[in-house]
Amino acid sequence: MTADDLTLLHPDTRLEAPASAREGLRDQRLIVVDDVLYQGYSLLRVCEWLRAGQPAQVHAAVLVDRQRACLPVRADIVGLTLKIAPGDVIECNVPPYEPEFAIDLWRPGQSR
């Protein structure tokens, strides 16, 4: 498992999209919304993929920034900054996918 590995919480996660999904991005201003910025792998991959569509700008907004990014990526808009242990997991629940908005911290191996 690497950082930002969504399969920890959601084993069926796929980060794939056809190149045709970038059509219509040229000269657009885009905002990528992510739940947690940890080491930056997933946010960097998404932003690089979008930039191939030649938008005018790509901005990033995150609910939680763990301030542990090891890649050249940062969020332009941050909801909450949490400095927690590397092994801890932050899970964001956002309607309509979950019944109520919540940001939970849990430690793998301990009951939730």
C-alpha positions in Angstrom: 0.0 0.0 0.0 1.2 3.5 -0.8 0.1 6.8 0.7 -3.3 8.1 -0.6 -4.2 4.5 -1.4 -8.0 4.5 -1.4 -8.2 0.7 -1.4 -7.5 0.8 2.3 -11.1 2.0 2.9 -12.7 1.2 -0.5 -11.1 -1.9 -2.2 -13.1 -1.4 -5.4 -11.7 2.1 -6.1 -10.4 2.7 -9.6 -8.6 5.8 -10.8 -9.1 5.4 -14.5 -10.8 7.5 -17.1 -10.7 7.6 -20.9 -8.8 10.4 -22.6 -12.0 11.5 -24.2 -13.2 12.6 -20.7 -10.7 15.6 -21.1 -12.6 17.0 -24.1 -13.9 20.4 -23.4 -11.4 21.3 -20.7 -9.3 23.6 -22.9 -9.2 27.1 -21.5 -11.5 26.3 -18.6 -10.9 27.1 -15.0 -11.1 23.9 -13.0 -11.3 23.1 -9.3 -10.4 19.7 -8.1 -12.0 18.8 -4.7 -10.3 16.0 -2.7 -11.1 14.8 0.8 -7.6 14.4 2.4 -4.2 15.7 1.1 -1.6 13.4 2.7 1.5 12.7 0.6 0.0 14.1 -2.6 0.0 11.1 -4.9 -3.6 11.1 -5.9 -4.0 14.9 -6.1 -0.9 15.2 -8.3 -2.1 12.3 -10.6 -5.5 14.0 -11.1 -4.1 17.4 -11.7 -1.5 16.1 -14.2 -4.3 14.2 -16.0 -6.5 17.3 -16.2 -3.6 19.5 -17.3 -3.2 17.3 -20.4 -6.6 18.7 -21.4 -5.0 22.2 -21.5 -7.3 24.1 -19.1 -6.6 27.7 -18.3 -6.1 26.9 -14.6 -6.3 24.0 -12.2 -7.0 24.7 -8.5 -7.1 22.2 -5.7 -9.5 22.3 -2.7 -9.2 19.7 0.2 -11.3 19.1 3.2 -8.2 18.1 5.3 -4.5 18.8 4.7 -2.2 16.6 6.8 0.8 18.7 5.8 2.9 15.7 4.9 3.0 16.1 1.2 6.3 14.8 -0.2 5.4 15.7 -3.8 5.2 19.2 -5.4 1.5 19.6 -4.7 -0.4 21.9 -2.5 -4.0 22.8 -2.0 -5.2 26.3 -2.9 -8.2 26.0 -0.5 -8.0 24.0 2.8 -10.9 23.3 5.1 -8.9 21.9 8.1 -5.2 21.2 8.9 -4.4 18.2 11.0 -0.9 17.0 11.9 -1.4 13.4 13.0 0.7 10.3 13.1 1.6 8.8 9.7 -0.2 5.5 10.4 -3.5 7.2 11.4 -6.3 7.4 8.9 -8.6 10.3 8.3 -12.0 9.4 6.8 -14.3 12.1 5.4 -18.0 11.4 5.2 -19.8 13.7 2.8 -23.5 13.8 1.9 -25.1 12.5 -0.3 -22.7 9.5 -0.1 -23.1 9.3 3.7 -26.0 10.4 5.8 -24.1 13.3 7.5 -20.9 15.3 7.1 -18.1 14.0 9.4 -14.3 13.9 9.6 -13.2 10.8 11.6 -9.7 9.8 12.7 -9.0 6.1 13.3 -6.0 3.9 13.8 -5.8 0.7 11.8 -5.8 -2.3 14.1 -8.1 -0.6 16.7 -11.9 -1.0 16.6 -13.7 1.9 15.0 
